[in-house]
Each structure stands twice: as structure tokens, then as C-alpha cells.
């Protein structure tokens, strides 16, 4: 059986875009990389207090999983600090994936982490041209690229933490 | 300036030119207006011809100029460039003619229908005309040449019931066009395994093909004799075709069955939950109802239509459920938003020693999921839930961020919940302990309907963070209720279950768990993506916790498998809620805050209150502290679920496996049965096998081939198997980075 489907038709999350815009970011290099597994849990720390902003150019799009790295798509982005391995995850829409090409200018807001001695930028938002795509919640949880429910009978507006509070 | 002869000639030419232009302008301003050219169909419209043959009547139009017949006008007849169409004898798509003295232009070339049946238009345009005439022609199918079985060609049918899929034979001509109005005779054997057609009362039925060339029979009923046979469809002059049917015993006894599935739907890749109940009578599904929710669709409640629904054996030790939904309660329509055009196909493996239960998986292109199937206890299903229920829910919040909730709901009145003895914890978007110890205000639960469906209306005290939550539940038995969130203000997408505490309600203490070990499995996500965990946690009488866990998010972060963990303390509330903060391994790579909710009967719900992940799941009391590889020795039903090596391709599997506790080998009695990866189901079973060895008491380390998706099932996968009891019932978790896989193995 072969992999036959790579994308999911998930629309952009307008509410989460507003959330992303409301969160301050600091330039790359202004804060030290966080130390993985410093807090409770099983996963890497998403150090929301020390987010960075990376402005750069996509050098390559990596879609094959390298052992020891976070699963999902990675972007190798050339910026002022050299090449940064940015993990953008598994939940991008087909449209967004197609827009991520070598040579594309991109701005990434996220937090640095280290796994097996290698640094990764866990991307929270991507800005590609005029489009802003949310990849993770403010707490670092991967979120699909959504525009919200289409048929919900009872709704409430998107909230700034992406959760109940 | 000296005027030369050449200059004089140029000036003269300019003068003459300007004079001519002036004269022309003067003439045009006084000429008669252009005539109005009209084109109308004279004859040849609305004809039909068999594909590949000429139409009988030439196409004619009448051209008029200011209402009078216009002779000598050029008319072009043009056929479509795409099929269905036809062609002129020499001109292909066009034929150009000139009107006669009566203003009539007629095609001189024969027009021959193309090879595709259907209607189309030919236009006739006249020089100078502002509009065209249009002919409508029809190519009709040729003589029938081919009979094909296009629906229900190979099916298992439970004896004395109808197959879920109608038998459909399609008739086409030599060009592949459907042929309408052809009689097709379906004939079942007269003896042995066979069946009859309700409309005729015997073994023969002769429907006529419809506009699509389909001859359909949907009233076939298998007889009581088990075995395989062919229903033969035949039509004069055509090669007959066979429908291979197998009458098999009903895979389950009569009764009401509750089903529950949780996974990823293909519509938008979001989480979905579907749970419901249906009635099996005489081996047939005769009615039912279900509730469906995904991230984009608030709860949808539909009835199950007995027409098009069935439960059958599948010949590979698995069984299949086909549920045709109604649109709400309107069974003249299906709910096209669910399943494949409203039809859900679910495959499963029954527990070898308890065929009233099984593991199931959605087995169609609409979703990839795993879940459970249980015979419903009619007495329990008729009673309004009462006393305490430990529960666990998992899914996503309103913003699609991971969310797990667990706790205890104490139904301390008749359908009413005062809030006393009720408590819950939530990990919403890696919220850590922020939502630890939430409570309920006055809430309620409804009486069950005829399918054991109840509605919990929960009003958390912290109404700002947790506005009213509605949970639909289907009562399985006196112990278990399957849950799915309904359309509510909270607007999350949650599914799970609740377990009755009964007489244990409110009586829990440390002694309830001292000396006990629970095998637990959880899934959810961390910052890297999907996260799966499994382990065994032991609670000592001295108040400390120890055990082993495995966790996997495809990064290979786990330092050792299985990874020993400890915690200095745990507490047990009277509600049955267990809290253990800072459960950690030696290097603090795993360092999590554990919450468990006990029912006092060997079941537990588990979650973590961490700031770097959100996972939740189910736990079972381990019945012995000295379980070994020798205890893993039976035939089991197994289901697994997870994501492939890229972390985004959901898969599920379900089938039977056989462990040999003497040789430490695992295989499949036949071949491991059903897979769904990225919403595509397998057409053939896969070779399955492996070996295992005791790692630590109660934990087996195994290498299994036949479950790895990215390698087309060829790579061996490293898994740890956590034994629950001496029957070898267990949970398994993949520990390598090939893919993420979590599963359950049960005998009864």
C-alpha cells in the first residue's frame, strides 16, 4: 500500500490569525534557545516566553522524516543567522504547502528547541507574502490550518489561548 | 520653395483622395439600412440515430432578409467538437451550403452519429445573420453487447437476510454506451446455499435496465443454508455474469449493539467521533441510531436505515458492519455528509472467547478510526444512569488544539447531579495544572431512549472557562457508557467513555489502590505532533508510585524502552480521583503530572496535566505482578491505530493474532485482516508475524512484521507489549521511529 494522500483541505484560521497577531515576537538571536525537557511532560518545551522571529528565504523543503527530528514538514531557511531548520508540522493545507518553495521569502515566528543535539525552530506562525498561517497554538500545540467550524450549531469566538481560558 | 512636377502630382493626388472620401461619406449617409437576416429551422430537428449510423433527414434552414426568403446566402452547419456529437460525410464538424430561391439551405452531406450516446446541438449560421438556428439531435445506444456485474458482485450474506449491496448488472453496447430497456434475468441456484427474490417468491427475477443501463435487484434474501454460490445474470445474446455470494452464519447473536469509533475523517482531516446502537434480529440490522461529530460538524443524530444495512462475516475471521444512515429520522434520504454518501462501512474482529464484543475500524474512504463494539445489556440500557461514573474524554477544543478531560460525575439524584462528589480535570492546549480540580454545579442526565441513548447536561462551576457541556451517551451495560460531545456552548470535539462506580461511589481512598498496578495507554500530542504513551504504574502501600512507560512522538526521545519511572507520592480522593505529580524517569526526559479516575472495578481513565503535551486514555487493573511471556499464548482480537512515519497519515488495523507462549512467536490464524491508511482500505490481507521476549515482569519486547505502512508492511516494528492478565490481554506500543502505533489485544 502506498502513501497516496499528502494534504488535507483545511481552510485558514481567521480567528487564529488574530490571535497570532496579538502575540509579541522578538528577533532571532535576541533570546537563548530553550532547553528541551526542562518542564513537565513527554514532549519538548515550547518556550513561548522566548519566541523569535526569523525573516529569511526558503533554501529547501524537507518532506521526508529524518530519524530523531520532529515528524512532518521542515523548512531550511536562510536568514541572518545562517540556515535554520524550521519544523512546520503535518497540518498545512495543500495551498500552503504549494506556496512553500525554494527561494520563497518567509517570516516565521516560533521557539527554538534542541533534540539529539540539533536545534530546531518550532514554528508557530508563517507569513508567506500577505498570508499568515498558524502552525501551533500559543502554547506550542500543533493545530491544523482551519477557518473554524462551518456548521456548528452553537459557537463561541476564538480565544487567545486557543483553549478554554 | 520651388514647386517641382513631383510635388504638384502629390498635391493633386491628395486632393483627389480627399474628394473621394468626401463623396463616400456623403453616399453612406444616404444609403438604405442593412437588411435583417433571419435563420430558422426548416426540417431535421429532434432526430435520433443509433451511434455510428446516419440520421435519416437532412438538416434544413430557411434564411430571410427583412422577412423575405433570401437566396444565395451562405449557411454553415456546425456540430460540437466534443462527444456526444456526429460528423458530416466529408466536412467533419461542418457543412457549408447556399440558400436556394426559396431561401432554404439543406445539408448535402450525410450526418452520422458519433460513438457516444446522448443529445447535443448543431448550429446553422448564415452570413450576415445575427443569430443561429439550433437543431437538437440524439445519438442512441447500439445493440447490447456486454453484460457486467457492477454492484454486489462479491458479498458475504448472513443467512436468511438480504445483502447490504444490491445486485446490479449493467448492459452496454459495443461503444460502451449504457443500453436502456434490456431485460436481465437473475437466477439463483434451486438447491443448496442460495436465496429467493421477494418480488417473485422464487429464485428468478427479471428487471429491465434503466437509463444508465443498470438492472438492479435489491430484494434478494439468502436462504438458511451456509455456503458459496453464484447468482447468474443473463440476457439474450450476451455472455452471462456471476454474482459470487456466500451465505454465512450471523457473526453475532440477536440483540442491540453499541459501537464507538474515534479517529480522523477525510473531509478535512479533523477528528471525528461516531457512536450509536443498532438492533440485530435474525442476523439482520433492523433499526438503530447514531450520533456523529467532527471539528466542522456539531453533533448530527441520524437513524439507521435497515435497507442497505447489514452485519456479516467476511471469511477472514473478521466481520463487517454496513450502516446506511437516514437524514435525521427521514429514511427516504441518506445523510450524505457521513460515510461514503451516507453509508458507513466498518470492519472488526470479535473477541475469540466473547463474540458479543470486538474491536472495529472504519473501513471506507470517509475516515480512519478505531473503536469498540459491544452487545448492549437491555436492562442497564433502560435505566437512567445513577451514582458515580469515572469518565475520560479526548479530542480538540474550539480552536482545534488538543484537549483531554477526565473526572468523576456523581449522579446523586434521580437523573440529577448536585455537584457533590463530582470533579474533573482538563488539559486544554498544554494548560498544565491550570484546570485541575474543576467542579460541577447542578447538572442532570436524561432517561435513556429505546437505544440506551442518554444526554448529560453538565454545568461546570467555572462557567467562564467551561460553559455548559452536553455529552451524548450510549449505555453498553451496567459498567460502560460511550460518550460523544453534543452541540453545545463549549464547542469542543470530544469522545470517550464513562465507567460506573456503583457501590464504590464516594468510598475511595489510598487503600483502593495500594499494591495495585494499572496498565494504561494514552494518546494526544506534544509540540512535535502526535504523541502516544503506554505503561504500567504501580501504587505502593507506602504511598509511592513506580512503573514503566513508553512514549513516542517519532523523535526517539525516549532514553530506554521501557523507561522506568517513579513518583514520590500520590493521593486518592473519595471520588476515585488519583493525583500523582512529577512522575519522572531517571533523566527527567519524561516528567509528567498524572491524573487517574477509578471505577473500583478494574477500569480507569488517565490523563496528564502537563505544559508540554496533552494525552489521555484508558487503564486496566493488572491482575498479577508476575506476568510473563508464557501468559501471552492465545488467539486474540487486536486493533492498532496511529500515524505513519511522516506523522500525518492516520492508519488503523483490526484482525486476529495468535501468540505462542512456548515459542514466543506471534502470527495470524489466517492473515492479518483489515487496514485503513489515509482513508484507503487494503484489498488483500498482509503476512503478519514476529517474536517476543520478556523484558521486565509484565512487559514483552517484540518485533512484528506486517504492520508497517511506509514500507508496504515489510519493515519489522519494535513494540512493547504490556500484559494485563494471565490471559495475555494487553496493550502494545511501537517504540521505534518508523511510525506511531498504539493498540489493544484482547481474548474476551
Interface residues (C-beta under 8 A of the other chain):
Chain A: X1 X2 X3 X4 X5 X6 X8 X9 X10 X13 X15 X16 X19 X37 X39 X40 X41 X42 X43 X44 X45 X46 X63 X64 X65 X67 X68 X69 X70 X71 X72 X87 X89 X90 X91 X113 X115 X116 X122 X136 X137 X138 X139 X140 X141 X142 X143 X144 X146 X149 X150 X151 X152 X153 X154 X155 X156 X158 X159 X161 X162 X163 X164 X165
Chain B: X267 X268 X269 X270 X295 X296 X297 X298 X299 X397 X398 X399 X400 X401 X402 X403 X426 X428 X429 X430 X431 X432 X434 X435 X464 X465 X466 X467 X487 X488 X489 X490 X491 X525 X526 X527 X528 X529 X530 X531 X533 X551 X553 X554 X555 X556 X557 X582 X588 X589 X590 X591 X592 X593 X608 X610 X611 X612 X613 X614 X615 X643 X644 X645 X646 X647 X648 X649 X675 X677 X678 X679 X680 X682 X709 X710 X712 X713 X737
